[in-house]
Amino acid sequence: MSDGATRVYLTGAGGFVGSNLARAFAGHGADVVAPTHGAVDLTDARAVARSVAAARPDAIVHAAIWNDPAALLTDRRRAWSSYVGATRHLADAANATGAHLVLVSTDWVFDGTQGPATEDEPPNPINPYGFLKAASELVVTERAERGTVARIAGVQGLHLAHRNTPRRQDAGFGYLVASLVDALRQGRRFTVWDGPGLNVLATPTLASDAAELIWRAVQRGVTGTLHCCGGEHADRVGLARRAVAAFGLDENLLAVGPPDPAALPAGGVPFDTRLDATATAAALDAELPDLDTMLARLRAELDPSRSAA
Ligand SMILES: NC(=O)c1ccc[n+]([C@@H]2O[C@H](COP(=O)([O-])OP(=O)(O)OC[C@H]3O[C@@H](n4cnc5c(N)ncnc54)[C@H](OP(=O)(O)O)[C@@H]3O)[C@@H](O)[C@H]2O)c1
């Protein structure tokens, strides 16, 4: 498959991860078809089938999710149809058009005691989000004729569709570095949470790096389960300290403290979700960046006048 000839049907392109995928794919000359949620609701099987058939993609990359962790517990039907149903509709559409289906998934399919989890470690989710993602993974592995599960983890980076909205700290790692950089650059104190009830250990991943790995999977037609993550594990406080150093920030503004109990989701979150990506790196012939490389790249993304590592 040559770069210019690749047509990718991308879901969730208006989101954090999806906006990075869209940019990376376009940067490789791909023809990206990315209908908005308003244009195609993925819970509508007919709309998905029509839209994918019209696009005739080489690959479908599915990054959309209903991103409302609390509501997943209270509206289980909508949750099931938004995660599992949507993935099934895309698998059927992929099979009908001969496309390769790539599901963007998560390290939270593991229970927090399995790290560093290899690609073939059986998922054992402990909360509704992890359960719905693990069920969606099964749809891809069992139903798609050419299917890939691309797990990402502790995602750092810039939301390219909503640039000025770094998400607040939560029980996971997502956006942690951008949030603390935002605070410290404004002279505000940032308390990185540590303690029980949190995802404390993970394998931080730059969204744009994950996008490059997923592009490689598409180009090479790699199927199966991949860990499209960074190359170095970290705990929350360690990541925060390395970020302060990498961005040349005032370490006196960084504090460590317990989480806001209101921010801890019901059902809990997995403690240690480190991913082992040795097999993925070999399958994609890719070198996974260490933390300092990842942070230097993130700094270059945040400050485009700087050159990337
Ligand atoms: N962020 C992380 O730290 C992280 C970590 C591990 C894995 N992931 C995975 O990465 C993927 C993307 O996550 P994200 O953080 O980028 O999410 P996000 O920023 O909330 O984006 C989700 C996107 O999905 C769209 N969407 C939601 N429901 C839809 C539907 N029924 N039909 C069509 N589009 C729909 C949303 O559109 P509207 O906004 O218009 O509704 C939005 O554009 C997910 O699969 C997630 O599991 C993320």
The ligand as an SDF file (V2000), in Angstrom:
LIG
                    3D

 48 52  0  0  0  0  0  0  0  0999 V2000
   -7.5370   10.0130   26.3430 N   0  0  0  0  0  0  0  0  0  0  0  0
   -6.8840    9.0010   26.9300 C   0  0  0  0  0  0  0  0  0  0  0  0
   -6.1160    9.2350   27.8820 O   0  0  0  0  0  0  0  0  0  0  0  0
   -7.0320    7.6010   26.3940 C   0  0  0  0  0  0  0  0  0  0  0  0
   -6.2820    6.5630   27.0070 C   0  0  0  0  0  0  0  0  0  0  0  0
   -6.4060    5.2610   26.5110 C   0  0  0  0  0  0  0  0  0  0  0  0
   -7.2580    5.0110   25.4400 C   0  0  0  0  0  0  0  0  0  0  0  0
   -7.9920    6.0280   24.8940 N   0  0  0  0  0  0  0  0  0  0  0  0
   -8.8870    5.6950   23.7750 C   0  0  0  0  0  0  0  0  0  0  0  0
   -8.7280    6.6660   22.7480 O   0  0  0  0  0  0  0  0  0  0  0  0
   -9.9640    6.8250   22.0500 C   0  0  0  0  0  0  0  0  0  0  0  0
  -10.2980    8.3050   21.9600 C   0  0  0  0  0  0  0  0  0  0  0  0
  -10.3940    8.8730   23.2550 O   0  0  0  0  0  0  0  0  0  0  0  0
  -10.3630   10.4530   23.4420 P   0  0  0  0  0  0  0  0  0  0  0  0
   -9.8130   10.7350   24.7860 O   0  0  0  0  0  0  0  0  0  0  0  0
   -9.7210   11.0750   22.2320 O   0  0  0  0  0  0  0  0  0  0  0  0
  -11.9310   10.8060   23.4480 O   0  0  0  0  0  0  0  0  0  0  0  0
  -12.6570   12.2060   23.1690 P   0  0  0  0  0  0  0  0  0  0  0  0
  -11.6680   13.3290   23.1260 O   0  0  0  0  0  0  0  0  0  0  0  0
  -13.7870   12.3020   24.1400 O   0  0  0  0  0  0  0  0  0  0  0  0
  -13.2660   12.0340   21.7070 O   0  0  0  0  0  0  0  0  0  0  0  0
  -14.3100   11.1410   21.4660 C   0  0  0  0  0  0  0  0  0  0  0  0
  -14.8840   11.4290   20.0940 C   0  0  0  0  0  0  0  0  0  0  0  0
  -15.8850   10.4390   19.7970 O   0  0  0  0  0  0  0  0  0  0  0  0
  -17.0210   11.0800   19.2340 C   0  0  0  0  0  0  0  0  0  0  0  0
  -18.2170   10.2670   19.4820 N   0  0  0  0  0  0  0  0  0  0  0  0
  -18.7530    9.9380   20.6740 C   0  0  0  0  0  0  0  0  0  0  0  0
  -19.8480    9.1740   20.5090 N   0  0  0  0  0  0  0  0  0  0  0  0
  -20.0160    9.0260   19.1710 C   0  0  0  0  0  0  0  0  0  0  0  0
  -20.9820    8.3580   18.3560 C   0  0  0  0  0  0  0  0  0  0  0  0
  -22.0110    7.6770   18.8840 N   0  0  0  0  0  0  0  0  0  0  0  0
  -20.8530    8.4430   17.0070 N   0  0  0  0  0  0  0  0  0  0  0  0
  -19.8370    9.1450   16.4580 C   0  0  0  0  0  0  0  0  0  0  0  0
  -18.8790    9.7750   17.1590 N   0  0  0  0  0  0  0  0  0  0  0  0
  -18.9830    9.7290   18.5070 C   0  0  0  0  0  0  0  0  0  0  0  0
  -17.0640   12.4280   19.9560 C   0  0  0  0  0  0  0  0  0  0  0  0
  -17.8370   13.3460   19.2240 O   0  0  0  0  0  0  0  0  0  0  0  0
  -18.7330   14.4620   20.0290 P   0  0  0  0  0  0  0  0  0  0  0  0
  -17.7730   15.1430   20.9690 O   0  0  0  0  0  0  0  0  0  0  0  0
  -19.2420   15.3320   18.9430 O   0  0  0  0  0  0  0  0  0  0  0  0
  -19.7870   13.6650   20.7490 O   0  0  0  0  0  0  0  0  0  0  0  0
  -15.5610   12.7910   19.9760 C   0  0  0  0  0  0  0  0  0  0  0  0
  -15.1720   13.3890   18.7520 O   0  0  0  0  0  0  0  0  0  0  0  0
  -10.9930    5.9990   22.8090 C   0  0  0  0  0  0  0  0  0  0  0  0
  -11.1870    4.7940   22.1230 O   0  0  0  0  0  0  0  0  0  0  0  0
  -10.3550    5.7370   24.1670 C   0  0  0  0  0  0  0  0  0  0  0  0
  -10.8030    4.5160   24.6980 O   0  0  0  0  0  0  0  0  0  0  0  0
   -7.8920    7.3070   25.3410 C   0  0  0  0  0  0  0  0  0  0  0  0
  1  2  1  0
  2  3  2  0
  2  4  1  0
  4  5  1  0
  4 48  2  0
  5  6  2  0
  6  7  1  0
  7  8  2  0
  8  9  1  0
  8 48  1  0
  9 10  1  0
  9 46  1  0
 10 11  1  0
 11 12  1  0
 11 44  1  0
 12 13  1  0
 13 14  1  0
 14 15  2  0
 14 16  1  0
 14 17  1  0
 17 18  1  0
 18 19  2  0
 18 20  1  0
 18 21  1  0
 21 22  1  0
 22 23  1  0
 23 24  1  0
 23 42  1  0
 24 25  1  0
 25 26  1  0
 25 36  1  0
 26 27  1  0
 26 35  1  0
 27 28  2  0
 28 29  1  0
 29 30  1  0
 29 35  2  0
 30 31  1  0
 30 32  2  0
 32 33  1  0
 33 34  2  0
 34 35  1  0
 36 37  1  0
 36 42  1  0
 37 38  1  0
 38 39  2  0
 38 40  1  0
 38 41  1  0
 42 43  1  0
 44 45  1  0
 44 46  1  0
 46 47  1  0
M  CHG  2   8   1  16  -1
M  END
$$$$
